[in-house]
């Protein structure tokens, strides 16, 4: 079973995903890391040099390859915050993964994103608008939605392992 974690940037997908994978003794894959490795440049460099459209193309390819490789195995995949905007991604996630939406309030996200503009190209002044556009997509992609406000990464991971798997 491929466990895919979705949610907005700052929702804890990578941190929680690593904890869940460690607890299950399975591989952890961060989709952003797959993209960086294949592109040979950082995400800010991809956005600056090639633009968001090219990043999304790379993201779609990385998602398809990763799901193809791990769909029949136990693994945890942290998606990018915008993966759900890529055409075809929601159907793939619904069909081939157990997709869990790590939902966080705008206030929680604001606190977590503070000071991260350099490493997160889309953590700009338009992030709230982007969040509101993506909310229905996260909900559509997810088999399960977890409210993460006020919970530590370890508590969220425990909830995933106990209640969702």
Order of alpha helices (4+ residues) and beta strands (2+ residues): beta-alpha-beta-alpha-alpha-beta-alpha-beta-alpha-alpha-beta-alpha
